[in-house]
Amino acid sequence: MRIAFFVDAWWPRVNGVISSVDDFNKALKERGHQTIIVAPSYGKKEDALALETEVVRIPAVGAIISSEDRIALRGPAAREAIRKVEEFSPDIVHIQTEFTIGGLGRSYARNHGMPVISTCHTYWEMYIRSYVNFVPERFGKFLARTIQKAVYRNDDFIIAPTREIADVFRTYGIDKEFTIIPSGIDERIFKPSPEGASQLRARLAESFPALATGRVILFAGRIAEEKNISRLVKSMALVVAAVPDAILLMVGAGPGIEETKALAAKLGIVERVVFAGYLKRTELPAAYSMAEVFAFPSMTETQGLVTIEAMLCGTPVVGIERMGTAEIMRGDKGGFVTEDETEAYAAPIIRLLEDPVLRAAKSEEARTHGRQWSLDACTDRLEDLYEHARCLGAVPRR
């Protein structure tokens, strides 16, 4: 098959949506399919990227509500991108976004008599305050629900990474049959890496000496309010009181870094919280492997890929029992889930640091449990959907 992906974020931007699309893209190509990706440009940052033979970049400008994101321009540049897609002549169009390029993809599919296949990656109702905090929260959530309903209600096949997010969309009034296909994780990449962990620790310790010997608790993701970072830092104060050599390693970036540093300083643990910035995705298995606990307190995940990545690397997870995290961990599989309360969240982190037997058992449990989300199995399900959609052909509009 020839498959066209339409995305509103791509490398060098770093987030879970990009990782998901990239992994599926590579897996499909390994199986003999041909792909093309329509994505926004990021200006000079692209100079550092490898040659992208299958990526069509549309000139874009910075998004007003997020300095990390881009808005693709319409007009001649967009028409040129569509011309290249027409030359590629896809059998399948798969939309991975609600925004500008997503609109182009939906128009392309409908204009060419093809069913619209989309994946809903983000629970915007829970994220909207992080982007438009100048509007009342209630109105912001209403706006997010309204936009997502308007975008997805006319799509023909909607993929949700978990049953819970599909149920959320049904409450919006989207009367569709959802296909549950989690984002798969490549076990060839995400596996224990003790040698890589040792090398990464030595390298990071040159800038952050406390990492040379500290008991590492890892967070990986966007450092922003929607990831519930304040709960993690507050809990970390209790962890340090119980385990003085514990250190929180935060991998990632985002608008909440300065606020997080200020909170750590207020709690007297600023020297026990390290901000390493982004790591290459190929370095993440080493980061997971050098950590004794992966702490991920987000309550807004549609799936939470980093949780699965950590598990496959044998790192026990401590999460909050909400949304995608709850569905993945199914109780305390591969770690522990708690309520969103500081003492409750700190307790299992302390237990795992103080009890090596428990930590070893949870490490093995995490690896076994995480294999349910292998990239190979999830790609099988995606191929099945593509074949079904291709056989069905164009879907009459209501």
PyMOL commands that set and color helices and strands:
alter all, ss='L'
color gray80, all
select helices_A, chain A and resi 16-30+43-48+76-88+100-111+124-131+137-152+163-171+194-207+209-212+225-227+229-242+257-266+270-272+281-290+305-312+323-329+342-354+356-373+375-392
alter helices_A, ss='H'
color red, helices_A
select strands_A, chain A and resi 2-6+34-40+55-58+60-63+66-72+92-95+117-119+157-160+178-180+215-220+246-251+273-277+293-296+317-320+335-338
alter strands_A, ss='S'
color yellow, strands_A
deselect
rebuild
show_as cartoon
